[in-house]
Amino acid sequence: MVPRVGGIVVCGGQSSRMGRPKAWLPFGNEVLLQRIVRILSEAVSPIVVVAASEQELPKLPGEVTVARDEETGRGPLQGLAAGLKALRGRVDAAYASSCDVPFLKTTFIRRMVELLGANAICIPRADEHLHPLAAVYRLEVEQSVRLLLSQNRLRPAFLLESSRARIVVAEELQDADPTLQSLRNINDPADYATALDELAQLQAR
């Protein structure tokens, strides 16, 4: 049986390499956070956006829940904890995303959900890197996340040691997202400029 799956968008990072908040970067007729929420909502529901405590957010659909990091500067596990808490009792699992993957595909999200199976976590690995903010988590892992946070063990890889995890390799995603654009982050101004050029080419076709 396919679990009820919601979505978590973590957008409380410092954006130090970009030099300005990624959530507000214009991309087409919307900004990045709005784009990710829209794409995610086409595959899963409900959606929780996790922001820093004082972070200002662009306008989002009324049905989107906004949660705040309990502490700042503690990385994706802190955002994941807040998102999972906000989804308690509403879903069985959640696809977690960053807000800086403008070429995220709904086919990728759905494939990751399908591959979760009986596992607690389903996480992709590409180019020898795990992608914790392109993964599916059962709500039961919140307890393990909070334990790691209390121990100051902030690397997402630690979560895989204490949970039933399926690591998905690129070959399992080829038909859903052949070039794995869903894993492509916009980290700095050069990445952003390249992505804007590619968007313009796509819109011109």
N, C-alpha and C positions, 0 to 999 in steps of 0.2 A: 504494500500500500504506500502510495506517494504521500509524504508528510505535508501538513500545512506549512507553507514556507513564506516568511516575510522577508523584508530587506532592511539592511542597516547601511547607512552612508556615513562614514567617518570623515569629518571635515575640520577637525579642531587642531590640525598641525600648524606649525609656525610659518610654513612657506618661505623659509629663509633664502633658499636658492632662487626662488622666483622673484622675491623682492616685494611682492604684494599678495594679498589673499587669493589663493587659487579658486575658491568658491565663487568669486566675483568676476573671474576672467570671462569676457564676452566670447561667445562661440556660436556663430550663426545669429539667430534671433533670440538667443537666450544666454544665460551665463552657465558656467560649468556645472555648478551644483544643481541648477534647475534641469540641465540636460541629463545628468546621471539619475536624478530622481525620476524623470520622465521615462527613461529607458528601463530602469529597474521596475517601475510600476507596471510595465507591459508584460513582465514575467512573474512577479511575485507581489504579494500584498498581505498586510499593510507595510508601510515604509516608515522607518525611524531615521531621522537625521541627528547625528551626535556632533555637537559643537562645543567649543571651549566655553567656559563659564560666562564670559562677557562678550563673546563673538557675535557680531551683527551678521544676519543672514539675509539673502535676497528673498523675495516673495516666493512662497511655496504653496502648493495645493493645500486646501483646508484639512484634508484627511491625513496629511503627513504629520507625524508626531515629532516634536523636537525635544531631544534629551540633552543634558549638559554633562560634560566630563566632571567627575567628582574632584579630580586633581588635574593640573595641567602638566604638560611636558613628560608624560609617562608612556607615550607611544600608543600603538594600535591596540594593545591589550586593554588599556584603560577605556578607549572608545568602544571596544567590543563589549566590555562589562556593562557599560551604560546602555548600549543598544539591546543587549539580551535582557537586561532588567526591564526595559520599557516594553518588551514584547512578551513578557511572562503571561501565560494564560491565553494568549491570542494565537500563537502558532506553535509548531513543533520544532521548527528549525528556521534559520535565517541565512540568506546570502549576504555576506559583508563585502562592501566596496569602499574604495577611497573616492574622493570627489574629482580626481584628476585623470580619469580614463575616458576621454571623450569618444573613443571608438568602441566602447563597450557594446556587445551584441546580446540581444535577448536569447539567441540560439545558444550562446556560450553559457549564460546563466542557467537556462533550462537543462543543458547537458550536465552541468555540475550538480544540479539538484537530482537528476536521474542517477548519477553515479554515487550519491551519498549512501544508498542502500541501508544496511543496518548499522553503519558506522556513526560515530559521533561527530566526525569532522571529515570533510572532503576538500582537499587542498591541491591546487595545481603546482607542478614543478616544470619550469622551462629554463633552459640555459643554466642548469645547475642551481637555480634559485627557486625557493618556495615563495608563494604569493599569498600571504595570510589575509590580504584585503582583496581577494578574488575567490573566496572560499565559502563553503557552507558549513554552518555550525548548528548542531542540536542545542536547544536551550539548556539542556542538562550540563553543558560544559561551563556555564557561568560560575558554578561553584569552584571548578578548577582554575578558571581565570582569576577569580578573586583571591584564591590561595596564593597563586604566583605573584599577584600584585602585592599581597601582604609580605611576601618573602623578598620583594624587590627583584624578582626574576622576570625581567620585562621582555625577554626575547620570545616571540611567538613560537619558536621551535620548541621551547620547554613545554608548551601545551600539548604538543604531539606525543611527548613521552608519557603523559598521564591519561591520554584519551585514545579511544579506538579511531584511528585515522586512516583514511584512504588517500594515498598520494597519487594524483592523476598525472600521467605523462602526456607530452604534447600529442603523441599519436592518437590518443583517445579523444582528442578535441578537434582533429583535423577537419572533419566534415561540419562541425558546428562553427568553427572560426579558423579557417585554414592558415592564416598568417598570425594568429594569436594577437590580433589588435586589441582584444579586450584586456590584455595584460600590459598595455603600453601606457606608461605614466607620462605626464607632462611635468617635468621637474624644474626647468629653468626657461628663461626667455627664448633661447634658441629652439628648444623643444616646442614651445608654444607657437612660435612663428612657423615652424615646419608643419605643425598640425593645422594651423589656419590655412596655409597654402593647400594642403591636401583636402581640407573641407571645401575650399573654393573649387578645386578640380572636380570633386564629387558632385557639387551642385551644378557645375557647368555641363555635365554629361546629359 
